[in-house]
Amino acid sequence: MQTLKEIKPGATVRITKVRGAGPVKRRIMEMGVTKGTEVHVRKVAPLGDPLEIAIRGYELSLRKADAELIEVE
């Protein structure tokens, strides 16, 4: 199991599972981060937080804590 937090910039992966519960999981999924969606990791901020990803045709910044809840392959 690998999480989005561990993916290096420039890689494209597919989401296999969104972990978490309640409002946190719902907020992540409302941003379009759902199972089966392809994600391209564009860059990581100099201090490692946040990550910038491309998903569903738009750019999205995610905190490391949120990226850790997203399992990818």
C-alpha positions in Angstrom: 0.0 0.0 0.0 1.3 3.4 -1.0 -0.2 6.8 -0.2 -0.3 9.9 -2.3 2.1 11.6 0.2 4.9 9.1 -0.8 4.6 9.8 -4.6 7.4 11.8 -6.2 6.7 14.9 -8.4 6.2 14.1 -12.0 4.5 10.7 -11.4 0.9 9.8 -12.4 -1.0 7.3 -10.2 -4.5 6.0 -9.8 -6.5 6.3 -6.5 -7.5 2.9 -5.0 -9.0 4.0 -1.7 -9.8 7.1 0.3 -9.4 6.5 4.0 -10.6 8.6 6.9 -14.0 9.2 8.3 -16.7 11.8 8.6 -16.1 15.4 7.4 -12.5 14.8 6.5 -13.3 12.0 4.0 -16.3 13.9 2.7 -14.2 17.1 2.1 -11.5 15.1 0.2 -14.1 13.4 -2.0 -16.0 16.6 -2.7 -12.7 17.9 -4.3 -13.0 15.1 -6.9 -10.5 12.8 -5.2 -12.4 9.5 -5.7 -11.5 5.8 -6.3 -10.3 5.1 -9.8 -9.3 8.7 -10.6 -5.9 9.4 -12.1 -3.7 11.9 -10.3 -0.6 13.6 -11.5 1.7 14.9 -8.8 3.0 18.3 -10.1 5.2 19.5 -7.3 5.8 19.5 -3.6 6.4 22.7 -1.6 10.0 23.3 -0.4 9.1 22.3 3.1 7.1 19.3 1.9 3.6 20.7 2.6 1.4 21.1 0.6 1.5 18.9 -2.5 0.2 20.3 -5.8 -1.7 17.7 -8.0 -3.5 17.7 -11.3 -6.8 15.9 -11.1 -9.9 15.9 -13.4 -8.5 18.8 -15.4 -7.7 21.2 -12.6 -4.9 21.9 -10.1 -5.4 21.1 -6.4 -3.2 21.6 -3.3 -3.4 19.0 -0.6 -1.9 19.0 2.9 0.4 16.1 3.7 -2.1 14.9 6.3 -4.8 14.7 3.7 -2.5 13.1 1.1 -1.7 10.4 3.6 -5.3 9.3 3.6 -5.3 8.6 -0.1 -4.1 5.1 -1.2 -2.7 4.9 -4.8 -1.2 2.4 -7.2 
